[in-house]
Amino acid sequence: MRLESLFPFVLAQDGMQAAPSVPSTGGAPASGAPAGGTTVAPSSGQSSTGGAASQQPPGLSSYIFPIVLGLMVFYLFTMGGSGRKDRKKREAMLAALKKGDRVQIIGGEIGSVVEVRDKDILLKVDEGNNTRIRYARDAIKEVLVDKPETSVVETK
């Protein structure tokens, strides 16, 4: 199998086009044809037989750009926007912390805020022993809000 028939875009990148492949008869090459059976037409767009212009498949590089562009757009719409929203929501939650709030730390501990500073907070985690622990402000997972219980009425 000839290399030109497998990879025609390699020749097209050099400005040359591959001529239609002709099976070798094992004899001497046709008049005007180079030895080895490989015929390369000039870059004028016509084959060596004087026929119409041959169509070459597009190269691999023409497919890469749209794929990369599509992946970037997909990332921006799915991941990029939600990260900013979550970050703003978290910053607003940390800015609204005040004494007496019940919070849960990333590690799972739950306590009441005793003191709020710029970079850290002091939590009271045990009422009986009056145990207080200082945590970094970024360690807060969420502010716990006691929701009133609602009664469910069944209808028949």
C-alpha positions in Angstrom: 0.0 0.0 0.0 1.4 3.4 -0.9 2.1 6.1 1.6 0.4 8.8 -0.6 -2.9 6.9 -0.5 -2.9 6.7 3.3 -1.7 10.2 4.1 -2.7 12.6 1.3 -2.7 15.6 3.6 1.1 15.3 4.1 1.7 16.1 0.5 -0.9 18.8 0.5 0.9 20.6 3.4 4.0 20.9 1.2 2.0 22.6 -1.6 2.0 19.4 -3.7 -0.8 17.1 -4.5 -0.7 13.4 -5.0 -1.6 12.0 -8.4 -4.1 9.2 -8.6 -2.3 6.0 -7.7 -1.7 3.6 -10.6 -0.8 0.0 -9.8 2.7 -0.8 -10.7 3.2 -3.4 -13.5 6.7 -4.1 -12.5 8.0 -2.8 -15.8 9.7 0.4 -16.7 8.0 3.6 -15.7 5.8 5.4 -18.2 7.4 8.1 -20.2 8.0 11.2 -18.2 7.2 9.5 -14.9 10.0 9.3 -12.2 11.4 6.0 -11.2 9.7 4.3 -8.3 6.1 4.7 -9.4 5.5 7.9 -7.4 3.9 10.7 -9.4 3.6 14.2 -7.9 1.6 16.8 -9.8 2.4 20.5 -9.8 0.5 22.7 -7.3 -1.7 24.1 -10.0 -4.6 21.9 -8.9 -4.6 19.6 -11.8 -3.4 16.0 -12.0 -0.6 14.9 -14.3 -3.2 13.4 -16.6 -4.6 16.8 -17.4 -8.0 16.1 -15.8 -10.0 18.2 -13.4 -8.7 19.4 -10.0 -8.5 16.6 -7.4 -10.1 17.2 -4.0 -7.8 16.6 -1.1 -9.2 16.0 2.4 -8.6 18.7 4.9 -5.7 18.3 7.2 -5.9 17.4 10.9 -5.0 21.0 12.0 -8.3 22.3 10.5 -10.3 20.1 12.9 -8.4 20.9 16.1 -9.3 24.6 16.4 -13.1 24.1 16.5 -12.8 21.3 19.0 -10.6 23.3 21.3 -12.9 26.3 21.0 -16.0 24.2 21.7 -14.3 22.8 24.9 -13.5 26.3 26.1 -17.0 27.5 25.6 -18.4 24.4 27.4 -16.1 25.0 30.4 -17.0 28.7 30.7 -20.8 27.9 30.6 -20.7 25.0 33.0 -17.8 25.5 35.5 -16.7 29.2 35.3 -20.0 30.9 36.3 -21.0 28.7 39.1 -17.6 29.0 40.9 -17.9 32.8 41.0 -21.5 32.6 42.4 -20.5 30.2 45.1 -17.5 32.3 46.1 -19.6 35.4 46.4 -22.2 33.6 48.4 -19.6 32.2 50.8 -17.9 35.6 51.3 -21.3 37.2 52.1 -21.9 34.4 54.7 -18.6 35.0 56.3 -19.0 38.7 56.4 -22.4 38.4 58.1 -21.1 36.3 61.0 -22.0 37.7 64.4 -21.9 36.7 68.1 -24.4 33.9 68.9 -24.6 32.3 65.5 -24.4 28.5 65.4 -22.0 27.3 62.8 -20.6 24.1 61.5 -16.9 23.7 60.8 -15.5 21.8 57.8 -14.4 19.0 60.2 -18.0 18.6 61.5 -17.8 20.4 64.9 -20.8 22.5 65.7 -20.6 25.5 68.0 -21.7 29.0 68.9 -19.7 32.0 67.9 -18.3 33.9 70.9 -15.9 36.3 69.2 -15.4 37.3 65.6 -12.0 38.7 64.3 -10.7 39.5 60.9 -9.0 36.1 60.3 -10.4 33.8 63.0 -13.4 33.2 65.2 -13.8 31.8 68.8 -16.4 29.0 69.1 -18.0 27.6 72.2 -18.3 23.9 71.5 -19.3 22.5 74.9 -21.7 24.2 77.3 -21.0 22.0 80.3 -17.2 22.6 80.5 -17.3 26.0 78.7 -14.8 24.7 76.1 -13.8 27.3 73.5 -11.7 26.7 70.4 -10.3 29.3 68.0 -10.7 28.4 64.3 -9.7 30.1 61.1 -12.6 32.0 59.6 -12.2 30.0 56.3 -12.9 26.7 58.2 -16.6 27.6 58.6 -18.6 25.3 56.3 -22.1 26.8 57.0 -24.2 28.9 59.3 -26.9 26.7 60.9 -30.3 28.2 60.9 -33.0 26.6 63.0 -36.0 26.2 60.8 -39.5 26.1 62.4 -41.2 22.7 62.0 -44.1 22.7 59.7 -47.0 20.4 60.3 -48.1 18.2 57.4 -51.8 17.8 57.0 -53.0 14.6 55.2 -56.0 14.9 53.0 -58.3 12.0 52.1 
